[in-house]
């Protein structure tokens, strides 16, 4: 008898209805692909840098390099790792409140600042790696050419990273525009 009463009470409870727009807004704010891509990139790069730090001293002859070069490399890698941690925390702390549009605007502004920090962090990391791996090398014409190619590739990588972040921010802004049209 109690079971039947419970079932009838359960069926009598009206669930709050949400229209398709409200559900879509909730889905976009909580599971936005930009937020997921930031998290994935931060975790992968953080782990790769941690593995590099554990191995560089013996595998890449860090023990034969001057202390200053080792410290520069460690600083560059640690700075980059901290920046990745910041990116991970940035996406972890994104919480949608009553006004998702304003939350996304605030998040886009934070991403714009973080974009600049990522570029600076990558540049410091690349400079640290270049100093470490070129220390103690006598440069010939071929090595200077190789260095020029590597420098070009590093600059290209920075440009690509900037482009990726610009696209991420644009996608967030498009989501904000979607909210304004509803």
RORO-806241 format. One line per field, with one value per residue (C-alpha): chain; residue in three letters; y, x, z; residue number from 1. Coordinates in nm, 2 decimals, m for minus. Example, Ala and Ser with C-alpha at 12.3 -4.5 7.8 and 13.67 -1.06 7.14 Angstrom:
2
kette <- [A;A]
rest <- [ALA;SER]
Y <- [m0.45;m0.11]
X <- [1.23;1.37]
Z <- [0.78;0.71]
nr <- [1;2]
This chain:
182
kette <- [A;A;A;A;A;A;A;A;A;A;A;A;A;A;A;A;A;A;A;A;A;A;A;A;A;A;A;A;A;A;A;A;A;A;A;A;A;A;A;A;A;A;A;A;A;A;A;A;A;A;A;A;A;A;A;A;A;A;A;A;A;A;A;A;A;A;A;A;A;A;A;A;A;A;A;A;A;A;A;A;A;A;A;A;A;A;A;A;A;A;A;A;A;A;A;A;A;A;A;A;A;A;A;A;A;A;A;A;A;A;A;A;A;A;A;A;A;A;A;A;A;A;A;A;A;A;A;A;A;A;A;A;A;A;A;A;A;A;A;A;A;A;A;A;A;A;A;A;A;A;A;A;A;A;A;A;A;A;A;A;A;A;A;A;A;A;A;A;A;A;A;A;A;A;A;A;A;A;A;A;A;A]
rest <- [UNK;UNK;UNK;UNK;UNK;UNK;UNK;UNK;UNK;UNK;UNK;UNK;UNK;UNK;UNK;UNK;UNK;UNK;UNK;UNK;UNK;UNK;UNK;UNK;UNK;UNK;UNK;UNK;UNK;UNK;UNK;UNK;UNK;UNK;UNK;UNK;UNK;UNK;UNK;UNK;UNK;UNK;UNK;UNK;UNK;UNK;UNK;UNK;UNK;UNK;UNK;UNK;UNK;UNK;UNK;UNK;UNK;UNK;UNK;UNK;UNK;UNK;UNK;UNK;UNK;UNK;UNK;UNK;UNK;UNK;UNK;UNK;UNK;UNK;UNK;UNK;UNK;UNK;UNK;UNK;UNK;UNK;UNK;UNK;UNK;UNK;UNK;UNK;UNK;UNK;UNK;UNK;UNK;UNK;UNK;UNK;UNK;UNK;UNK;UNK;UNK;UNK;UNK;UNK;UNK;UNK;UNK;UNK;UNK;UNK;UNK;UNK;UNK;UNK;UNK;UNK;UNK;UNK;UNK;UNK;UNK;UNK;UNK;UNK;UNK;UNK;UNK;UNK;UNK;UNK;UNK;UNK;UNK;UNK;UNK;UNK;UNK;UNK;UNK;UNK;UNK;UNK;UNK;UNK;UNK;UNK;UNK;UNK;UNK;UNK;UNK;UNK;UNK;UNK;UNK;UNK;UNK;UNK;UNK;UNK;UNK;UNK;UNK;UNK;UNK;UNK;UNK;UNK;UNK;UNK;UNK;UNK;UNK;UNK;UNK;UNK;UNK;UNK;UNK;UNK;UNK;UNK]
Y <- [0.00;0.24;0.17;0.27;0.59;0.68;0.61;0.83;1.11;1.08;1.10;1.40;1.60;1.85;1.89;2.24;2.26;2.41;2.51;2.42;2.75;2.72;2.37;2.47;2.76;2.53;2.28;2.54;2.71;2.39;2.18;2.44;2.28;2.57;2.50;2.13;2.21;2.44;2.16;1.89;2.11;2.22;1.86;1.72;1.99;1.99;1.62;1.65;1.92;1.73;1.43;1.65;1.80;1.45;1.34;1.64;1.62;1.27;1.22;1.56;1.60;1.87;1.76;1.89;2.23;2.54;2.59;2.92;2.74;2.47;2.73;2.92;2.60;2.50;2.84;2.84;2.50;2.57;2.90;2.72;2.45;2.71;2.88;2.55;2.50;2.85;2.76;2.45;2.64;2.90;2.66;2.47;2.78;2.88;2.86;2.97;3.17;3.32;3.53;3.30;3.57;3.79;3.49;3.41;3.78;3.77;3.44;3.57;3.87;3.63;3.42;3.73;3.80;3.43;3.43;3.69;3.50;3.18;3.35;3.50;3.17;2.98;3.24;3.20;2.82;2.83;3.07;2.85;2.54;2.71;2.83;2.49;2.29;2.54;2.58;2.45;2.41;2.55;2.70;2.63;2.77;2.46;2.50;2.86;2.77;2.50;2.75;3.00;2.72;2.63;2.99;3.03;2.72;2.85;3.18;2.99;2.79;3.11;3.25;2.92;2.92;3.28;3.18;2.89;3.12;3.38;3.12;2.99;3.34;3.40;3.08;3.20;3.54;3.36;3.18;3.51;3.64;3.33;3.43;3.78;3.66;3.43]
X <- [0.00;0.28;0.45;0.14;0.10;0.46;0.42;0.11;0.29;0.59;0.37;0.19;0.51;0.54;0.90;1.00;1.00;1.29;1.26;1.53;1.70;1.75;1.89;2.12;2.25;2.32;2.50;2.72;2.83;2.92;3.07;3.20;3.47;3.71;3.71;3.77;4.06;4.23;4.22;4.35;4.63;4.73;4.74;4.94;5.20;5.24;5.31;5.55;5.74;5.75;5.90;6.15;6.26;6.31;6.52;6.71;7.00;7.12;6.98;7.07;7.39;7.26;7.54;7.80;7.64;7.71;7.50;7.35;7.23;7.07;6.90;6.77;6.63;6.47;6.32;6.19;6.03;5.89;5.74;5.57;5.44;5.30;5.14;4.97;4.85;4.70;4.52;4.39;4.27;4.12;3.89;3.82;3.69;3.46;3.11;2.80;2.57;2.23;2.37;2.57;2.63;2.81;3.00;3.12;3.22;3.43;3.58;3.66;3.84;4.04;4.13;4.26;4.50;4.59;4.66;4.93;5.07;5.09;5.28;5.53;5.56;5.63;5.88;6.07;6.06;6.19;6.47;6.56;6.57;6.78;7.03;7.05;7.09;7.33;7.56;7.90;7.85;8.10;7.89;7.98;7.80;7.57;7.50;7.41;7.18;7.02;6.99;6.81;6.57;6.50;6.45;6.21;6.02;6.00;5.86;5.61;5.51;5.45;5.23;5.04;4.98;4.86;4.62;4.48;4.41;4.25;4.02;3.93;3.84;3.64;3.44;3.36;3.25;3.03;2.87;2.81;2.65;2.43;2.30;2.23;2.02;1.80]
Z <- [0.00;0.09;m0.24;m0.44;m0.25;m0.31;m0.68;m0.71;m0.52;m0.75;m1.06;m0.92;m0.88;m1.16;m1.29;m1.39;m1.76;m1.95;m2.31;m2.57;m2.54;m2.17;m2.20;m2.49;m2.28;m1.99;m2.21;m2.38;m2.06;m1.87;m2.15;m2.39;m2.62;m2.56;m2.19;m2.26;m2.50;m2.25;m1.99;m2.23;m2.35;m2.00;m1.87;m2.17;m2.18;m1.80;m1.80;m2.09;m1.92;m1.59;m1.77;m1.94;m1.60;m1.45;m1.75;m1.88;m1.63;m1.74;m2.09;m2.22;m2.03;m1.79;m1.55;m1.80;m1.85;m1.64;m1.33;m1.47;m1.79;m1.58;m1.36;m1.67;m1.81;m1.48;m1.45;m1.80;m1.76;m1.42;m1.54;m1.83;m1.60;m1.36;m1.65;m1.76;m1.40;m1.41;m1.74;m1.59;m1.28;m1.50;m1.67;m1.34;m1.18;m1.46;m1.30;m1.47;m1.25;m1.32;m1.61;m1.83;m2.09;m1.84;m1.71;m2.06;m2.12;m1.80;m1.90;m2.25;m2.09;m1.87;m2.17;m2.35;m2.06;m2.04;m2.41;m2.37;m2.07;m2.27;m2.55;m2.30;m2.12;m2.45;m2.56;m2.22;m2.25;m2.61;m2.52;m2.22;m2.44;m2.70;m2.45;m2.29;m2.61;m2.78;m2.48;m2.55;m2.93;m3.17;m3.45;m3.81;m4.11;m4.12;m3.75;m3.79;m4.07;m3.85;m3.57;m3.81;m3.92;m3.56;m3.46;m3.76;m3.64;m3.29;m3.41;m3.63;m3.33;m3.13;m3.42;m3.43;m3.06;m3.08;m3.36;m3.16;m2.87;m3.09;m3.23;m2.88;m2.77;m3.09;m3.03;m2.68;m2.83;m3.08;m2.80;m2.63;m2.95;m2.96;m2.62;m2.74;m3.03;m2.81]
nr <- [1;2;3;4;5;6;7;8;9;10;11;12;13;14;15;16;17;18;19;20;21;22;23;24;25;26;27;28;29;30;31;32;33;34;35;36;37;38;39;40;41;42;43;44;45;46;47;48;49;50;51;52;53;54;55;56;57;58;59;60;61;62;63;64;65;66;67;68;69;70;71;72;73;74;75;76;77;78;79;80;81;82;83;84;85;86;87;88;89;90;91;92;93;94;95;96;97;98;99;100;101;102;103;104;105;106;107;108;109;110;111;112;113;114;115;116;117;118;119;120;121;122;123;124;125;126;127;128;129;130;131;132;133;134;135;136;137;138;139;140;141;142;143;144;145;146;147;148;149;150;151;152;153;154;155;156;157;158;159;160;161;162;163;164;165;166;167;168;169;170;171;172;173;174;175;176;177;178;179;180;181;182]
